[in-house]
Amino acid sequence: MCDYYFDGKGKAFRPMIVVLMARACNIHHNNSREVQASQRSVAIIAEMIHTASLVHDDVIDDANSRRGKMTVNQIWGERKAVLAGDFILSAASVALARIGNTTIISVLTQVIEDLVRGEFLQLGSKENENERFAHYLEKTFKKTASLIANSCKAVSILGCPDPKVHEIAYQYGKNVGIAFQLIDDVLDFTSCADHLGKPAAADLKLGLATGPVLFACRQFPEMNAMIMRRFSKPGDVERARKYVLQSDGVQQTTYLAQRYCHEATRAISKLRPSPEREALIQLTEMVLTRDK
């Protein structure tokens, strides 16, 4: 069941960022181009934590497709899917313990706590419109960006003793992570299901008000009631989707993602120039222009 998701067909976006960050920090510190074994382990652990969270999310959301194929819960059932997610997390924990560095353990276990808190945030909703956007961004940080931010921080700690570099790595990961999720939320409205590998308008069907919806709400206040009832009435999902596409919600969310990418670039530019640093800067562009 675990092999089913680790088939090499994912984007490997997180481990790629982590390995690039490791090299960029190593070059910055002592001009070393080698990636340490412990840094490579962090990249592996990051992808395992991410995949475990997908398996569990699919159970919570009762999702039937992921990465263009049926979900674990659809094939093997919910109980086994929950255990498979737990098993991947336990393997990640063993790999983390093997690194044998207590600082790294506390940085990466923070990710697991954030993932759970983020999932709880997603289950709740806020009455007040201003609070609602802050709630959405906090949920986005905890569910998506914390993993990238803390994995980047972990490899920087392993490669360089300077706390300033640790902060640069963390800020880069945090900002890229939030931008990545904002674009994900845009694609839910603009990309077709076949291309995405998961159903379109999936977030609305789950009752989730993401960035494009929250921005659209400012132009169409009648969406407020739909958000509060989590798009549960017949026709809500279609109407909300129509409002979003008539509004500038998609555009505004994309602008916001651009601002986060700009912050990520500003952070990483403080490191010594290297091909890896340039690749991380280019990656912020790829995050904004991806279509799946």
N, C-alpha and C positions, 0 to 999 in steps of 0.2 A: 504493500500500500504506500509506503514511503517512497519507494523507487518510482512509483507512478508519477509523482510531481517532479522528482529530480531527474528529468529526462533530457536536460540540456536544451530544452526548447524555450525556456523563459528568457527574459532580456538580460539576466545576470547583472542588472543595473547596479544593485547595491555592492556586490563583491568587486565590481569593476571600479566603482568610486573609491572603495576602501583600499584596494591595491595601488591605485594612482596616488591616493593621499599618502600612503606609506612611503612610496618612492619619493614623492615631492618633499616630505618631511625629512627623510634620510639624506637627500641631496642638500637640503637647506642646512642640516646640522653638520654633516661631515663629508659631503660630496660623495656619499656611498650610493651606488645604483642598485645594490642588492636589497631584495625584500627579505626580511628575517622570517624564519619559520613561524614565530609567534604572531607576526603581523599577518601572514597568510592564513593562519588559524582564525584570526579575528574576521577575515573576509568570509571564511567558510561558515563560522558561527552566525554571522549576520544573515547570511542567506537561509540558514536553518531556522533561525528565530522567525524570519519573515515567512518562510513556507509553513511553519507550524501555525502561525497566526492566520494564514490563508485557509488552512484546513479547518480551523476552529470557526473562523468568520463564515465560511460556507455553511457550516452546521447552523450557526445562529441565524443566518439570512435565508436558510433553506434554498441555497443557490443550486442550480443544476448544471451550470457550465463555467469553466475557468480556463484561461489560456487556450481557448478553442476546443476544449474537450470536456467530457462529463466530469463532474466533481466526485471526490472520494465518497462523500455521503450519499450520492446518487447510486454509485455502484455497490458499495459495501454496507451502506446504512449508517445512521447517525452515531450509534454507539461505538462502532469500530472506528469511525472517522475521528471522534473525540479522542479515543485512545491513541490513534496514529499521530495526531497532533501532539499529544503528551509525550509520545515516544520520541518524536523528532526533538522536542524541547529537552528531553532528558539526555539525548545524545549530544545536543549543543552544550548542556551543562557539564557533561563529562569532558568535552573538548576544552571548555573554558577553564575547568579546574586544572587540566593538564598544562595550561600556560604557566600556572604556578605564580601568578602575580596578583596580590590582593587588590591593588588599585584597579587593575583591568577587570577583575571579577565584579567589583562594586560599580564600575562604569557600565558594564554590559547587563548586569542584573537590573539596573535602573530601567533599561529598555523594556524588560518583561513587565515590570510594574506599570510603566507608562502605557504599554499596549492594553493591559487590562483596564486601567483607568480610562483610557480613550474609548474603549468599547462601552464602558458604563456611561460615559458622556454622550455617546451616540444614541444610547437608549432613552436619554432624557431630552427635553426641549424647553426653551425659554419663552416666556410670555413677551417680555420686553424686547423690542427690535434691536436696540443697541447691544444689550446683553447677548442677544442671539448670535451676532457676528463674532463677538469675543469667544463665545462658547464653541462656535464652529472652528475658529482658528486654534483654540486650545486643543480641541479634539483632533484636528489635523496634525498638530505638532506631536501629540502623544501617540496617535495611531500610525503615523508615517515618518515624520521627520526625526523623532527621538532616536530611532534605530540608526538612521544615517549619521546624525550628529554625533551620537555616542560611539559608534564604530569608528568614525573618523578620528574622534578624540583618543580612542584607545590605541590606534596604530601610531598616532603622533606621540603618545606617552612612551610607547615602546621604542620609538625611533629618535627621540630628542628630549633632553631634560628641561627645556625652556617652557615654562607655563604660558608664555605669550603665544607660542606655537600651538599649544594644546587648545587655546581659546580660538585661534584662527581656524584650526581644523574643525572645531565644534560649530563655529558660526557658519562656516561654509556648508557643512552637512545639514545644519538646521534650515538654512535658507533655501538650499537646493531641494531639500525634502518637502518643505511647505509648497514651493513652486511646483514640484512634481505632482503633488496631490491636487493642487488647484487646476492644473491642466487635465488631470484625470477626470475631475469633476466637470470640466468643460467638454471633454470628449464624450461623456455620458449623454450630452445633448447634440453633439455635432457629428459623431462618427456612427457608422452603421454597425449592427451587431456582429456581422461576419468578420468585419475588420478588427473589431475590438477583442474578439474571442470571448465575449460575455454579452448578455442581453443589453440593448440600449435602454435608456431611461430606467436602468435598474435601481438607481438611488431613489427616484420618485416612488417606484413600486414598493420600496422598503420603507417609505414614509420619511425619507431623509431630505432635509432642506440644505443643499450645498450652496456654494458661492453664487453660481448663476441664478438660483432661486432667490437667495437673500437680496441680491442686487435688483432683480426683477420686481421684487416686492415693493421697492421704493417707487416704482412707476405704476404698479398695479396693486394698490393696498388690499384689494379683495382677496389676494393670495394669503393674507395673514390667517384668515379662518381655516384655509386649506392646510397651511403649515401646522397650525395647532391641532388639527384632527389627523395629521400625518397622512394627508391625501387618501383617506380611507373611504370616502364616498364614491359611488360609481361615477366615472367621468372626471374625477379630480386629477388623475395622472395626465390625461390627455389635455385638459384645460391648462394645467400648470405648465406643461411642456410648451403649449402654444404661447402662453404669456412670456415664458423665458425667451423664446425665439423672436417674439415681437419686441422685446425690451433690449436694452444694451447689457443685459446680465452676463452674457458670454464674453463680450468685449471687456467689460469692467473686471471680470475675474482674470482674464488674460493679462490686462494691465497690471493687476495686483501681482500675478505670477512674475511678470517682467521686473517689478520692483524688488521682489525677493531674489531673483537671479542676479540683479545688479548688486545687491548687498553681498551675495555669495562671491561674486567676482572681486568686489572691493576687498573682501577678507583675504581671499587666496592670493591676491596680487602682492600681499605683504611678504610672501615667501620669496626666497631667491629664485630667479628664473630657471626653468628647466622644461624639457619636453612634457613632463608629467603635469607641471603647473599649467602649461598651455592647454593640455588635454582637459584638465578640470575646468578651465575657463570655457573651452569649446563645448564642454558637456552642458553648461548652463544654457547654451544656445539650443542644443539638441532637446533639452527638456521642454523648451518653449515651442519647438517646431514639430515635435513627434505627433503622429496621427493614430497611434495605438499604444 
